[in-house]
């Protein structure tokens, strides 16, 4: 699947597709509730360096806003450290 013309991730940071480069991982995840699959989501992960940004959760739905209590980013060195959790699809 080709990347979109631009990408706005959950914190409201918009990036032109030409700046995304190649995906670092992709896969599918299923969310279940009460033993039934309720959402099947295709995920594509990109890594991009950003400077200071204004974070906005305006694009989240009410449930997402209610369950988001903080945000942050790892530095390059933190991502390389084995002690930090990362998504299982994203390799070192």
N, C-alpha and C positions, 0 to 999 in steps of 0.2 A: 504494500500500500504506500503510495507516495505521501510525503509530508504535506500538511495543509499549507495554505498561503502564508498564514502566520499562526502562532501558537500562543495561547494565553493559559498558563498553568493555574493551579488552584489558588495561588497567592496573588493573581492578577498581573503577573509579569508577562508582557507581550514581547515576543521575539519573531522577527521576520524568518520565514522558513529557510531562506538562503543562509542564515546564520546558524542554523541547527546542526549542520554537518550530518554525519551518519549516526543512526541510533546506536546506543551502547548495549541495549537489551530490548527484548520484546517478548510478549507471551500473553496468555489468557488466564484470568482468575475468575473463580465462581464464588459468589457470596450466597450463603444459605441462611435461612431463618426457619426454625421449627422443623429442621430436617429436609426442607425443600429448597432447591436452587431458585433464588429470586432474581439474581442478576448475573449475567455472564459478560465480563468486560475485557475487551482487548486493550492491552497496555503497550505503549512504546516509550522507552526512556532515552532521553538525550542529556548530555552534559554540556553546559555552557557557562562560561565565566561572566559574572555580572558585577558591576560597580554598585554604588549605593542605589537602592531601589525603594519605592514606596509600596508597601504591601497592602493589598485590599482583598477582603473576603466578600466583596459585593456580589461576585459571581456564584457564590455557594448557595445552595438551597437552605431553607431553615434548619433542617436536620443536620446538615454538614456544619453550619455555623454553631449550632448548639453543642456539637461534639468536638469542636476545635478549640483547644485551650492555649496553644502556643505554636510558634513556628520557628524555624532556624535552618541554617545550612552548615554543612561540614566544610572545612577547608580541604584543600588537596591533600595535605599531610594526614589529616584525620581520616579521610577516605582510604588512604593507603594503610592505616593502622588496623591490625587484626582485631583490636578490642572494640571497634565500633560496629554496630549492627547496620546492615544494609539490606536492601531487597534481595531475596534469594536469586533472582534472575540476573543481577548485576555482579559480574565477576570482578576480581581485583584488577 
